[in-house]
Amino acid sequence: MSTSLEAIVESMGGQSRSGQREMAEAVMEAFSTGDNIVVQAGTGTGKSLAYLVPAARMAREKGPVVIATATLALQRQLVERELPRLAEAGADVSWAVLKGRQNYLCRQRIGEADGQESLISQEQIGSRARGSLEEQAAMVHEWAAHTPTGDRDDLDAEIDSRVWRAVSVSSAECVGESRCAFGDECFSAQARARAMEADIVVTNHALLAIDAIEGVPVLPDRSALVVDEAHELVDRITSAVTGELSVAALERLVGEAARVSDDQGSLADAVDDVAIALDELAEADAHATTSGRITAWTPALSLALARIRDSTRALASALSADLSADRTATSATANQDSSDAAALQRVRAGAEDVFAVTGRLIALANSDVVWWSQDSGRGPVLRIAPLSVGDALAESLYPEQPVVLTSATLKAGGSFAPTLTVLGLAPDTTCLDVGSGFDYAQQGILYVAGHVPPPNREGASMEALDELADLIEAAGGRTLALFSSWNGVDRAADYLRVRLGSRLDSGDLGTLLVQRRGESVAPVVQRFMSEPQSVLVGTVALWQGIDVPGNSLVLVTIDRIPFPRPDDPVMSARQAAVDAEGRSGFREVALTRAALLLAQGAGRLIRSESDRGVVAVLDSRMASAGYGGALRASLPPLWFTTDGSVVREALVRLRDDG
């Protein structure tokens, strides 16, 4: 394996690294023996090729290999750069990307919208605010006329989920290619057909969850599985299998059902029943707590949920009868028949989904976490998530094929044990740390501002914000300032505008860029890279998957240790469950999660062998608390100090040299 890897890397003009060779050998061994393996491969290792080369061989010998990623950025890197380079180097391998059906444009739904009078004209769009839903809808319809893939991610624009929902369907909502007037042109079906013929199928964690956890066969049969960005797997799977129920969703279901019922027979009765149950839930909402975990139902909520369960079951049954009758009826046109059937199927799928969620909610099993949350514009929402996904993974994923789980950050406190536990892997699972391609101690500094007060509920202290501004000035801008909350982003942005105002206005520090809620991070990151000396302030989406090598970034600041929020119902429940077993929920859940996210944030700094800089943590607990050592052991081995003057001098030298 090492010989073929080295030949491929050499043909690409690169140089094979020892960690890359070690990982490739271990992955091939796992594939050959049918075992599972966990591999931590730091930045600069070349881990993609270290699993792609064995995957290509495995695919040729035993059948397709599936690779699941957490982020679109890595997915694109694999299919647009790594796999083509592998093929150009002589590897005989084919590949395809496969996503959930709702990620693809539905020609049936586009056809329905094209026939509606409500389609917004270009003249109407011109009189409305840019970026409005109407403008987005027109953009999607224009794109639909020429897109070869129908893949939402190929649309170079941010689209509101409500707009996309109007032109796409889930698997349950799809009437099926054989009954659809556009079945031969279905984007999702075409993507699936390509995947069924490919040696390597690149997908996402969410689709893997549907295939493995929910038991819906959406991925092709495979000889092996690689899970990259495996530090994200638990959260992505939890999100994919979380169910929700809200008054807004029920109102939409009732409205859609009424449009297809024609106020006749059992279907109309079922719609009326759901509407009644909807009123009961809304009334129960008014007397329920609007946030927090639920461990028992009030009588009012229990009755409302039972009525919704029963009435949506009746609604789904009535719609099934209508669909059966529709199959035998003669329609005036095939397109109309297809449109009617598609509308019925979408409403039935919605009813079945609500029925399934309410059934889970009523059961209120110890293996689930149920809570209220307040969503802007939607009011109270009931959500249900699994307490643990480890058991489900152990039962349905690992026994089916050899699995390689890899990431740059899988060790917490210097140990793989916490990751093995949350992923449901046996304690004796093979684990390997192949290190990194960089000399972190020579390239960077880890600075913990031990003199500033710990953050409180409001976020970073004023002393910490002062420290942030001092560091930015020393670095001459070129800073990625990471915050654990949107409140922290807003406070820091306001403070920096005042404190650094004159230097920002003069252009001495470049531009202050601020990530905005709900907006794609790609444009602001691109601007940050193209404008040296600028400062980028942001939260969650910037902690990982952002690659800014070179002089545009010499300082990464982190406002606080990213522990889970105390009011996070799922994480709190997981901590409590570990405590109940006599172990430490804080260390196994909260500390592990914080350590991995902290390592991801710190990993934004050193992205190439020539990079230099500082990671500054503005949370004194990293230096003073008993768990600080475990957190530092989770980070890349940067040179550590709590001396701010040494750090500022180093940043000034970098500024003057750059």
C-alpha positions in Angstrom: 0.0 0.0 0.0 2.8 2.4 0.9 4.4 1.9 -2.5 1.2 2.7 -4.4 0.5 5.7 -2.2 4.0 7.1 -2.7 3.8 6.6 -6.4 0.5 8.5 -6.6 1.7 11.3 -4.3 4.9 11.6 -6.4 2.9 11.7 -9.7 1.0 14.6 -8.1 4.2 16.5 -7.5 4.0 16.0 -3.7 6.0 14.1 -1.1 4.6 11.3 0.9 4.6 11.9 4.7 5.3 9.2 7.4 1.9 9.9 9.0 0.1 9.6 5.7 1.9 6.2 5.0 1.1 4.9 8.5 -2.6 5.8 8.1 -2.9 4.3 4.7 -1.4 1.0 5.9 -3.7 1.0 8.9 -6.8 1.7 6.8 -6.0 -1.0 4.3 -5.4 -3.5 7.2 -8.8 -2.6 8.6 -10.5 -3.0 5.3 -8.8 -6.4 4.8 -9.6 -7.8 8.3 -13.1 -6.3 8.5 -12.3 -4.3 11.6 -13.1 -0.8 12.7 -10.4 1.8 13.3 -10.3 5.4 14.6 -7.6 7.6 13.2 -6.6 11.1 14.3 -4.7 12.8 11.5 -3.6 16.4 12.1 -3.6 19.1 9.6 -0.9 18.6 7.0 -1.0 14.8 7.2 -2.7 14.4 3.8 -5.4 12.1 5.4 -7.8 12.3 2.4 -5.3 10.4 0.2 -4.4 8.2 3.1 -7.9 6.7 3.0 -8.8 7.3 -0.7 -6.0 5.1 -2.0 -7.0 2.1 0.1 -10.7 2.9 -0.7 -10.0 2.7 -4.4 -8.3 -0.6 -4.1 -11.1 -2.0 -1.8 -13.7 -0.8 -4.3 -12.0 -2.7 -7.2 -11.5 -5.9 -5.1 -14.7 -6.1 -3.1 -17.2 -3.4 -4.1 -18.2 0.2 -3.6 -16.8 2.3 -0.7 -18.9 5.1 0.9 -17.3 8.2 2.3 -19.4 10.4 4.6 -18.4 13.9 5.5 -20.0 16.5 7.8 -19.3 19.6 5.7 -20.0 20.6 2.1 -16.5 22.1 2.0 -14.8 18.7 2.5 -17.3 17.0 0.2 -16.4 19.4 -2.6 -12.7 19.0 -1.9 -13.0 15.3 -2.4 -15.0 15.3 -5.6 -13.5 18.4 -7.2 -9.8 18.0 -6.2 -8.7 14.8 -4.5 -10.6 12.2 -6.5 -9.8 13.8 -9.9 -6.1 14.0 -8.9 -6.2 10.4 -7.9 -7.6 9.4 -11.3 -5.1 11.5 -13.1 -2.3 9.8 -11.2 -3.4 6.5 -12.7 -5.9 5.1 -10.2 -8.8 3.3 -12.0 -11.6 4.7 -9.9 -15.0 6.3 -10.5 -17.0 8.4 -8.1 -20.3 10.1 -7.5 -22.0 12.3 -4.9 -25.3 11.3 -3.3 -27.4 13.5 -1.1 -30.9 13.2 0.4 -33.8 13.7 -2.1 -34.7 17.0 -0.6 -31.3 18.4 -1.7 -32.4 18.1 -5.3 -34.8 20.2 -7.4 -38.1 18.4 -8.1 -39.2 19.0 -11.7 -42.8 18.1 -10.7 -42.9 20.9 -8.1 -41.3 23.4 -10.5 -43.9 22.4 -13.1 -46.7 23.0 -10.6 -45.4 26.4 -9.7 -45.0 27.3 -13.4 -48.7 26.9 -13.8 -49.7 29.1 -10.9 -50.6 32.7 -11.3 -48.6 33.5 -8.1 -45.3 33.1 -9.9 -43.6 36.5 -9.5 -42.6 38.3 -12.6 -39.3 40.1 -13.2 -41.2 43.5 -13.1 -42.6 42.7 -9.7 -39.3 41.6 -8.4 -37.7 44.9 -9.4 -40.0 46.8 -7.1 -39.1 44.6 -4.1 -36.2 44.5 -1.7 -33.2 42.6 -3.1 -33.0 39.1 -1.5 -36.8 38.9 -0.9 -38.5 35.5 -1.1 -40.1 36.5 -4.4 -36.7 37.3 -5.9 -35.2 34.1 -4.6 -38.2 32.1 -6.1 -37.6 33.7 -9.5 -33.9 33.0 -9.2 -34.6 29.3 -8.5 -37.0 29.0 -11.4 -34.5 30.6 -13.8 -31.8 28.3 -12.5 -34.0 25.2 -12.9 -34.2 25.8 -16.7 -30.5 25.1 -17.2 -29.1 23.2 -14.2 -27.6 19.8 -15.1 -27.7 18.5 -11.6 -30.6 20.2 -9.7 -28.4 20.1 -6.7 -29.1 22.9 -4.2 -25.4 23.2 -3.4 -24.7 24.0 -7.1 -26.9 27.1 -6.9 -24.5 29.9 -6.2 -26.8 31.9 -3.9 -28.3 31.7 -0.4 -31.9 30.4 -0.6 -34.4 30.6 2.2 -35.6 27.2 3.3 -39.2 28.1 2.6 -38.4 28.8 -1.0 -36.4 25.6 -1.5 -39.2 23.6 0.3 -41.6 24.8 -2.4 -39.5 23.2 -5.2 -38.3 20.0 -3.6 -39.7 16.9 -1.9 -38.5 14.5 0.7 -38.3 10.7 0.0 -41.6 10.2 1.7 -43.3 13.0 -0.3 -42.1 11.7 -3.6 -44.8 10.0 -5.7 -42.2 7.8 -7.3 -40.5 8.0 -10.7 -43.0 5.5 -12.3 -46.0 7.7 -11.5 -44.3 11.1 -12.1 -44.6 12.9 -15.4 -41.0 13.9 -15.0 -39.7 10.6 -13.7 -37.3 10.1 -16.6 -35.8 13.5 -15.8 -35.7 13.3 -12.0 -32.5 14.8 -10.7 -32.5 12.7 -7.5 -33.0 9.5 -9.5 -30.2 10.4 -11.8 -27.8 11.0 -8.9 -28.8 7.7 -7.4 -28.2 5.9 -10.6 -24.7 7.4 -10.9 -24.0 6.4 -7.3 -25.1 2.8 -7.9 -22.5 2.6 -10.7 -19.6 4.3 -8.8 -16.6 2.8 -7.0 -16.6 5.6 -4.4 -19.8 7.3 -3.2 -19.4 10.6 -1.3 -22.3 11.5 0.9 -23.0 13.3 4.2 -23.5 12.3 7.8 -27.2 13.0 7.7 -27.9 10.6 4.8 -25.7 8.0 6.6 -27.9 8.5 9.7 -31.1 7.8 7.6 -29.5 4.7 6.0 -28.0 3.2 9.2 -30.0 4.5 12.1 -33.5 4.8 10.6 -33.0 1.7 8.5 -34.1 3.4 5.2 -31.8 2.0 2.4 -30.8 5.2 0.7 -27.1 4.4 0.2 -25.8 1.7 -2.1 -24.5 -1.6 -0.7 -20.9 -1.1 0.3 -17.8 -3.1 1.1 -16.4 -0.4 3.5 -17.3 3.0 5.0 -15.1 6.0 5.8 -16.5 8.6 8.1 -14.4 11.8 7.8 -14.9 14.8 10.2 -15.9 12.0 12.6 -15.8 14.5 15.6 -19.1 15.8 14.1 -20.8 12.4 13.7 -22.8 12.3 17.0 -24.2 15.9 16.6 -25.0 15.4 12.9 -26.8 12.1 13.5 -28.6 13.6 16.5 -29.8 16.5 14.4 -30.9 14.2 11.5 -33.1 12.0 13.7 -34.5 14.8 15.9 -38.3 15.1 15.4 -40.3 18.2 16.0 -44.0 19.3 16.3 -45.2 22.9 16.2 -48.5 24.7 15.7 -47.1 26.3 12.6 -46.3 22.9 11.0 -49.7 21.6 11.9 -51.5 24.6 10.4 -49.5 24.1 7.2 -50.5 20.4 7.1 -54.2 21.3 7.7 -54.1 23.9 4.9 -52.5 21.5 2.4 -54.9 18.7 3.3 -57.9 21.0 2.9 -56.7 21.9 -0.7 -56.6 18.3 -1.8 -59.7 17.0 0.1 -62.5 18.8 -1.8 -64.4 18.7 1.5 -65.7 15.2 0.8 -65.9 12.0 2.8 -63.4 10.7 5.3 -60.6 12.9 4.2 -62.5 16.0 5.1 -63.5 14.5 8.4 -59.8 13.7 9.1 -58.8 17.3 8.3 -61.4 18.6 10.7 -60.1 16.3 13.4 -56.5 17.5 12.9 -57.8 21.1 13.1 -59.5 20.4 16.4 -56.4 18.7 17.8 -54.4 21.7 16.6 -56.6 24.1 18.6 -56.1 21.9 21.7 -52.3 21.9 21.2 -52.3 25.7 20.8 -54.3 26.0 24.0 -52.0 23.6 25.8 -49.0 25.6 24.6 -50.4 28.7 26.3 -50.2 26.9 29.7 -46.9 25.1 29.1 -43.4 26.2 29.8 -41.8 27.6 26.7 -38.4 26.0 27.2 -36.7 23.2 29.0 -36.8 19.4 29.2 -40.1 17.6 29.6 -40.2 14.4 31.8 -44.0 14.1 32.1 -47.0 15.4 30.2 -49.7 17.6 31.6 -53.2 16.1 31.1 -54.0 18.8 28.5 -50.9 18.2 26.4 -51.3 14.4 26.7 -54.8 14.6 25.3 -53.8 17.1 22.6 -51.0 14.8 21.4 -53.2 11.8 21.5 -55.8 13.5 19.3 -53.1 14.7 16.8 -51.7 11.1 16.6 -55.1 9.6 16.0 -56.3 12.2 13.6 -53.1 12.2 11.5 -53.3 8.5 11.3 -56.9 8.8 10.0 -55.7 11.5 7.6 -52.9 9.4 6.2 -55.3 6.5 5.8 -57.8 8.6 3.9 -55.1 10.0 1.7 -53.9 6.4 1.0 -57.4 5.5 -0.2 -57.5 8.6 -2.4 -54.1 7.7 -3.9 -55.3 4.1 -4.6 -58.4 5.4 -6.3 -56.3 7.9 -8.3 -54.1 5.0 -9.6 -57.1 3.4 -11.2 -58.8 6.5 -12.4 -58.5 7.9 -15.9 -57.2 11.4 -16.0 -57.5 14.0 -18.7 -53.8 14.3 -19.0 -50.8 12.4 -17.7 -49.4 15.6 -16.3 -52.5 16.4 -14.3 -52.7 12.9 -13.0 -49.1 13.2 -11.9 -49.7 16.6 -10.3 -52.7 15.4 -8.3 -50.9 12.2 -7.1 -47.9 14.3 -6.1 -50.0 16.7 -4.0 -51.8 13.8 -2.3 -48.5 12.0 -1.6 -46.9 15.2 -0.1 -49.8 15.7 2.3 -49.9 12.0 3.2 -46.1 12.1 4.0 -46.6 15.1 6.2 -49.4 13.4 8.1 -47.4 10.2 8.5 -44.4 12.2 9.8 -46.6 14.0 12.4 -48.1 10.7 13.4 -44.7 9.2 13.9 -43.4 12.1 15.9 -46.5 12.3 18.2 -46.2 8.6 18.8 -42.6 9.1 20.0 -43.6 12.1 22.1 -46.5 10.3 23.8 -44.3 7.4 24.7 -41.8 9.7 26.5 -39.2 6.9 26.6 -36.1 7.2 28.9 -34.0 6.7 25.7 -35.3 10.1 24.3 -35.0 13.7 25.4 -38.1 15.9 24.9 -38.2 19.6 25.3 -39.9 22.9 24.4 -38.0 25.6 22.6 -39.0 29.0 21.3 -38.3 29.5 17.5 -38.5 33.0 16.1 -41.7 33.3 14.0 -42.9 29.8 14.9 -43.7 30.0 18.6 -43.2 27.0 20.9 -41.8 23.9 19.2 -41.8 20.4 20.8 -38.6 18.5 19.9 -37.5 14.9 20.6 -34.0 13.6 20.2 -32.2 10.4 21.2 -30.4 10.5 24.5 -27.5 8.6 22.9 -26.7 7.6 19.4 -23.8 5.3 20.4 -26.0 2.3 21.0 -27.7 2.8 17.7 -24.4 3.1 15.9 -23.0 0.0 17.6 -26.1 -2.0 16.6 -26.7 -0.9 13.1 -23.6 0.7 11.6 -20.4 -1.0 12.8 -21.4 -4.7 12.3 -22.3 -4.1 8.6 -18.9 -3.3 7.2 -15.4 -2.2 8.3 -15.6 1.5 9.3 -12.8 4.0 9.4 -13.5 7.1 11.5 -11.1 9.9 11.1 -10.6 13.6 11.9 -7.9 16.0 12.9 -9.5 16.2 16.4 -10.6 12.9 18.0 -8.5 12.8 21.2 -9.9 14.7 24.3 -7.4 15.3 27.0 -4.9 13.2 25.1 -7.1 10.1 25.1 -9.4 8.4 22.5 -11.5 6.9 25.3 -14.2 9.7 25.4 -14.7 9.5 21.7 -15.0 5.7 21.7 -17.7 6.0 24.3 -19.9 8.6 22.6 -19.5 6.8 19.2 -20.6 3.5 20.7 -17.3 1.7 19.9 -15.7 -1.0 22.0 -12.9 0.1 24.4 -10.5 -2.2 22.5 -11.2 -0.6 19.1 -7.9 0.1 17.2 -7.0 3.8 17.6 -4.2 5.5 15.9 -2.7 9.1 16.1 -0.5 9.8 13.1 0.4 13.3 14.2 0.6 16.3 11.9 2.8 17.5 9.1 3.6 20.7 11.0 6.0 21.7 13.7 3.5 23.4 15.9 5.9 24.4 18.7 8.1 26.3 16.3 5.2 27.7 14.2 2.8 28.9 16.8 2.1 30.1 20.4 -0.8 29.1 22.6 -1.6 32.1 24.9 -4.0 31.9 27.7 -4.9 35.3 29.2 -4.7 34.2 32.8 -5.1 37.7 34.2 -8.6 38.4 32.8 -11.7 37.6 34.8 -13.6 34.4 33.7 -16.5 35.0 31.3 -20.0 35.3 32.8 -23.5 35.1 31.3 -22.9 38.3 29.3 -19.9 36.7 27.7 -16.3 38.0 27.7 -15.4 40.6 30.4 -14.4 44.1 29.5 -10.8 43.2 30.4 -10.9 40.3 27.9 -12.2 42.7 25.2 -9.4 45.1 26.0 -7.0 42.2 25.7 -8.5 41.3 22.4 -8.1 44.8 21.0 -4.5 44.9 22.2 -3.7 41.7 20.4 -5.4 42.8 17.2 -3.3 46.0 17.2 -0.1 44.1 17.8 -0.9 41.8 15.0 -1.9 44.6 12.6 -5.3 43.1 12.1 -5.1 39.7 10.4 -7.3 38.2 13.1 -10.0 35.6 13.3 -12.0 36.3 16.5 -14.1 33.3 17.5 -17.0 33.6 19.9 -19.3 30.9 21.4 -22.5 33.0 21.1 -24.1 35.6 18.8 -24.3 37.9 21.9 -20.5 37.7 22.1 -20.1 38.5 18.4 -22.4 41.6 18.8 -20.7 42.9 21.9 -17.2 42.4 20.5 -18.1 44.0 17.2 -19.5 47.1 18.9 -16.5 47.4 21.2 -14.0 47.0 18.4 -15.7 49.6 16.3 -15.3 52.1 19.1 -11.8 51.1 20.4 -10.2 50.7 17.0 -12.4 53.2 15.2 -9.7 55.6 14.1 -7.3 52.9 12.9 -10.2 51.2 11.0 -11.2 54.4 9.4 -7.6 55.2 8.3 -7.2 51.7 6.8 -4.3 50.9 9.2 -6.1 47.8 10.3 -8.0 46.9 7.2 -11.7 46.2 7.6 -13.8 44.9 10.5 -15.8 42.0 9.1 -18.7 40.5 11.1 -20.4 37.2 10.4 -24.2 37.7 10.2 -26.9 35.3 11.4 -28.4 33.2 8.7 -25.9 34.3 6.0 -23.4 32.1 4.3 -19.9 32.4 5.7 -18.2 31.8 2.3 -18.4 35.4 1.0 -17.1 37.0 4.3 -14.3 34.4 4.6 -13.3 35.1 0.9 -13.2 38.8 1.7 -11.1 38.2 4.8 -8.6 36.2 2.7 -8.4 38.9 0.0 -8.1 41.9 2.4 -4.8 41.6 4.4 -5.0 43.2 7.8 -8.7 42.7 8.1 -10.4 41.3 11.3 -13.2 38.7 11.1 -15.5 38.3 14.1 -17.9 35.3 14.1 -19.3 32.3 15.8 -20.1 28.6 15.2 -19.7 28.2 11.5 -16.2 29.7 11.7 -14.8 27.4 14.3 -14.2 24.6 11.8 -13.9 23.9 8.1 -12.4 27.4 7.4 -9.0 27.3 5.6 -7.1 30.6 5.6 -3.4 29.9 5.1 -0.8 32.6 4.7 -0.4 36.1 6.1 -4.1 37.0 6.1 -4.3 35.1 9.4 -1.7 35.3 12.2 -4.0 35.5 15.3 -6.9 33.3 16.3 -8.7 34.4 19.4 -11.3 32.3 21.3 -13.5 34.1 23.8 -14.2 31.2 26.2 -14.0 27.5 26.7 -16.9 26.3 24.5 -18.8 24.2 27.1 -22.3 23.3 26.2 -24.9 25.8 27.3 -26.4 24.9 30.7 -29.9 25.1 29.1 -29.1 22.7 26.3 -31.6 19.9 27.0 -29.9 17.1 25.1 -26.4 17.7 26.5 -27.7 18.3 30.0 -29.6 15.0 29.8 -26.6 13.1 28.5 -24.5 14.5 31.4 -27.2 13.5 33.9 -27.3 10.0 32.4 -23.6 9.5 32.9 -23.7 10.9 36.4 -26.5 8.5 37.2 -24.2 5.6 36.3 -21.6 6.8 38.8 -19.2 8.5 36.4 -18.5 12.2 35.7 -21.0 13.6 33.2 -19.0 16.9 33.1 -15.8 15.2 32.1 -17.3 12.6 29.7 -19.8 14.9 28.0 -19.2 18.6 28.6 -15.4 18.6 28.8 -15.0 16.2 25.8 -17.3 18.3 23.6 -15.5 21.5 24.7 -12.1 20.0 24.1 -12.9 18.9 20.5 -14.5 22.2 19.5 -11.6 24.1 21.1 -9.1 22.0 19.1 -11.1 22.7 15.9 -11.0 26.5 16.6 -7.3 26.5 17.4 -6.8 24.5 14.2 -7.7 27.5 12.1 -4.3 29.0 12.6 -1.6 26.7 11.2 -2.7 25.5 7.8 0.6 25.2 6.0 4.3 24.7 6.8 5.0 28.4 6.4 2.2 29.7 8.7 3.1 31.4 11.9 1.0 32.9 14.6 -0.8 32.9 17.9 -3.9 31.2 19.3 -5.2 33.3 22.2 -7.8 32.0 24.6 -9.4 34.8 26.6 -10.7 32.5 29.3 -8.5 32.3 32.4 -10.0 29.0 33.4 -7.7 27.4 30.7 -4.8 28.2 33.0 -6.3 28.1 36.5 -9.0 25.3 36.5 -8.1 21.7 37.3 -9.4 20.7 33.9 -7.3 23.2 32.0 -4.5 20.7 31.5 -6.9 18.3 29.8 -8.1 21.0 27.5 -4.6 22.1 26.6 -3.6 18.4 25.9 -6.4 18.3 23.3 -4.9 21.2 21.3 -2.1 21.1 18.7 1.2 21.2 20.6 1.8 24.9 20.3 4.3 26.6 22.6 2.4 27.6 25.7 2.5 30.8 27.7 0.4 33.1 29.9 2.7 36.1 29.4 0.8 38.7 27.3 3.9 40.9 26.7 5.8 38.0 25.1 2.8 37.3 22.8 2.4 40.9 21.8 6.1 41.2 21.0 5.8 38.1 18.8 2.8 39.5 17.0 4.6 42.8 16.3 7.5 40.9 14.8 5.1 39.0 12.6 3.4 42.2 11.6 6.7 43.9 10.8 8.0 40.9 8.8 4.8 40.5 6.9 
